[in-house]
């Protein structure tokens, strides 16, 4: 009985989605190839810049001479969150701001220019090596989150413009 109800519910849901003009983001093969033709150009020599570049390459691939070039510029800021009785911060937040532009390599004009902001919190242990490790982990989480947000915005732009 439960199985029949589940199957009928799934069938009704699929009919409802087809009736509401639902269209998947990666629906067209041409648009998928356009997303795969984004070349990543990350400015900056900080560790977080390199992690962002790696995360973006994971999302877009590493094409040579793609149709689009994604140019990014990062800014990080760390501030204390939890202050203990000894007036020393025990928790911190790392804020990562990424300004990015999607540039058409044929014309050289930016098609999409936006900013992505993300945060990652981390503990500040008393041991120096553990504190460095915690900060690096926060940088990596923030870079992955920023790359996810950038990838969605670029994919949405390519989908809307039909390229």
PLY file of the C-alpha trace (Angstrom):
ply
format ascii 1.0
element vertex 163
property float x
property float y
property float z
element edge 162
property int vertex1
property int vertex2
end_header
0.00 0.00 0.00
2.75 2.44 0.95
4.71 1.60 -2.18
1.73 2.29 -4.44
1.11 5.61 -2.72
4.76 6.58 -3.12
4.78 5.70 -6.83
1.59 7.66 -7.46
2.97 10.65 -5.52
6.16 10.63 -7.60
4.12 10.37 -10.79
1.96 13.32 -9.78
5.03 15.36 -8.90
6.64 14.69 -12.27
3.43 15.69 -14.07
3.21 18.87 -12.01
6.79 19.80 -12.86
6.25 19.23 -16.56
3.12 21.38 -16.49
4.79 24.35 -14.79
7.44 24.84 -17.51
10.23 23.64 -15.21
13.49 23.72 -17.14
16.74 22.34 -15.74
19.69 24.74 -15.63
22.00 22.41 -17.54
19.37 21.37 -20.06
20.93 22.28 -23.41
24.10 20.61 -24.68
25.28 23.89 -26.19
24.99 25.65 -22.86
26.88 22.87 -21.10
29.73 23.27 -23.60
29.61 27.05 -23.04
29.97 26.50 -19.29
32.90 24.18 -19.97
34.55 26.90 -22.10
35.20 29.24 -19.16
38.91 29.86 -18.53
39.80 30.82 -14.96
42.11 33.81 -14.35
42.65 34.37 -10.62
44.67 37.43 -9.63
46.61 37.42 -6.40
49.26 35.32 -4.78
47.59 34.59 -1.45
46.78 31.04 -0.42
43.04 31.72 -0.60
43.44 32.88 -4.22
45.02 29.57 -5.15
42.31 27.61 -3.32
39.63 29.62 -5.15
41.31 28.93 -8.50
41.45 25.21 -7.73
37.78 25.14 -6.65
36.71 27.04 -9.79
38.70 24.67 -12.00
36.88 21.79 -10.32
33.54 23.36 -11.28
34.36 24.58 -14.82
37.16 22.29 -15.93
40.42 23.62 -17.35
39.86 24.54 -21.00
42.57 26.15 -23.08
41.43 29.22 -25.00
37.78 29.14 -23.94
35.07 31.50 -25.11
34.84 33.18 -21.70
37.46 34.24 -19.17
36.52 34.47 -15.50
38.60 37.12 -13.75
38.49 37.23 -9.95
39.87 39.43 -7.21
39.65 38.41 -3.56
39.62 40.27 -0.27
39.74 38.54 3.13
39.03 39.87 6.58
39.27 38.02 9.89
37.68 39.19 13.13
37.18 37.68 16.57
33.75 36.37 17.54
33.92 34.76 20.95
35.90 36.54 23.64
36.65 34.63 26.82
36.98 35.90 30.38
40.70 36.47 29.75
39.83 38.95 26.92
41.27 36.66 24.24
39.22 35.64 21.20
38.47 31.92 21.15
36.52 31.90 17.88
36.91 33.91 14.68
35.09 34.52 11.42
36.86 34.73 8.08
35.00 36.85 5.52
35.87 36.31 1.87
34.71 38.77 -0.76
35.26 37.86 -4.42
34.74 40.39 -7.21
34.43 38.53 -10.49
33.86 39.37 -14.13
32.90 37.04 -16.95
34.68 38.44 -20.00
33.87 37.46 -23.58
37.27 36.65 -25.09
36.11 37.53 -28.61
35.10 41.11 -27.86
37.01 41.66 -24.62
33.96 43.14 -22.90
32.73 41.97 -19.52
29.30 40.33 -19.75
28.74 39.74 -16.06
30.31 41.59 -13.14
29.27 40.71 -9.60
30.54 40.24 -6.05
30.19 37.12 -3.93
30.53 37.28 -0.14
30.97 34.26 2.08
31.96 33.52 5.68
33.58 30.65 7.52
34.04 30.45 11.28
36.81 28.65 13.10
38.08 28.03 16.62
41.31 29.63 17.79
43.06 27.01 19.93
45.97 27.92 22.21
48.49 25.85 20.20
49.96 27.89 17.31
50.01 25.04 14.78
46.39 24.16 15.51
45.39 27.81 15.09
47.11 27.96 11.68
45.44 24.71 10.63
42.02 25.96 11.71
42.44 29.19 9.74
43.55 27.30 6.62
40.53 25.04 6.90
38.28 28.10 7.12
39.96 29.61 4.04
39.38 26.40 2.10
35.71 26.20 3.12
35.15 29.85 2.20
36.87 29.39 -1.18
34.74 26.31 -1.99
31.56 28.15 -1.02
32.52 31.19 -3.12
33.33 28.94 -6.10
29.93 27.25 -5.80
28.16 30.63 -5.76
30.19 31.94 -8.71
29.54 28.77 -10.73
25.78 29.07 -10.19
25.74 32.74 -11.21
27.85 32.12 -14.32
25.72 29.12 -15.32
22.54 31.16 -14.82
23.96 33.99 -16.97
24.97 31.62 -19.77
21.57 29.95 -19.60
19.65 33.25 -19.72
21.67 34.67 -22.62
21.45 31.38 -24.53
25.12 31.10 -25.34
0 1
1 2
2 3
3 4
4 5
5 6
6 7
7 8
8 9
9 10
10 11
11 12
12 13
13 14
14 15
15 16
16 17
17 18
18 19
19 20
20 21
21 22
22 23
23 24
24 25
25 26
26 27
27 28
28 29
29 30
30 31
31 32
32 33
33 34
34 35
35 36
36 37
37 38
38 39
39 40
40 41
41 42
42 43
43 44
44 45
45 46
46 47
47 48
48 49
49 50
50 51
51 52
52 53
53 54
54 55
55 56
56 57
57 58
58 59
59 60
60 61
61 62
62 63
63 64
64 65
65 66
66 67
67 68
68 69
69 70
70 71
71 72
72 73
73 74
74 75
75 76
76 77
77 78
78 79
79 80
80 81
81 82
82 83
83 84
84 85
85 86
86 87
87 88
88 89
89 90
90 91
91 92
92 93
93 94
94 95
95 96
96 97
97 98
98 99
99 100
100 101
101 102
102 103
103 104
104 105
105 106
106 107
107 108
108 109
109 110
110 111
111 112
112 113
113 114
114 115
115 116
116 117
117 118
118 119
119 120
120 121
121 122
122 123
123 124
124 125
125 126
126 127
127 128
128 129
129 130
130 131
131 132
132 133
133 134
134 135
135 136
136 137
137 138
138 139
139 140
140 141
141 142
142 143
143 144
144 145
145 146
146 147
147 148
148 149
149 150
150 151
151 152
152 153
153 154
154 155
155 156
156 157
157 158
158 159
159 160
160 161
161 162
